Amino acid sequence: MASAILMLSFLVVDPISKKERKDALKLLKDTEQGVKDQVKGLTEAQLKFKPGPDRWSIEECVKHIAKSEEMLWQMMDSVMKGAATPDKRSEIKLTDEQLIQRIEDRSTKVKTMEKLKPENIPLKNTEEALASFTKDREKLIEYVKSTESDLRNHTVAFPFGTIDSYQMILFIAAHSNRHTQQIMEVKADPNYPK
């Protein structure tokens, strides 16, 4: 009996593959660094410059990234605390790669919800927003490094379709990259302060 239990203890299966874990960690770290690299050394004028009245400044992009990171992490955490939904796996239509491409694609404009609009985010400035983003990203990276949870069988429904919790991690990373691209667009504006 003891030998059977001992043998079974070695049969514990990783809920996500080593490759999936490695890929998610790389995407999370790369996209975090991407945000930081784009705002490093910018002046107040550069951070607050808006290419148009209906466009966001770099500071507003960073505030949105930070608040979204917090909200999406809370959503995923809540889903993971609930029951697994393997019966919903058939509703997932996007591969991991397709999901990342879709979220990062800036050719399709998306309106954000009211509470994620920069003017509704209580973060005071870029520095505070970056600190919030870094704190939440570090939590997520630590979670991905150590989780043994069944990420693939906990699903989340979004307006664009159902994804699993592993894809939710990819979504969070891709979302920050989407707005890093937006920051680069602001910097490319001919009126951007030099």
WOKA-V766852 format. One record per helix or strand of 2 or more residues. SS is the DSSP state (2 for helix, 1 for strand). FROM is the first residue (numbers start at 1). TO is the last residue. Records with the same first field share a line. If there is no record, write none. Layout:
# WOKA-V766852
SS: FROM-TO, FROM-TO
This chain:
# WOKA-V766852
2: 2-9, 18-39, 44-48, 58-81, 86-91, 96-104, 114-116, 118-120, 126-146, 151-153, 165-188
1: 155-158, 161-164
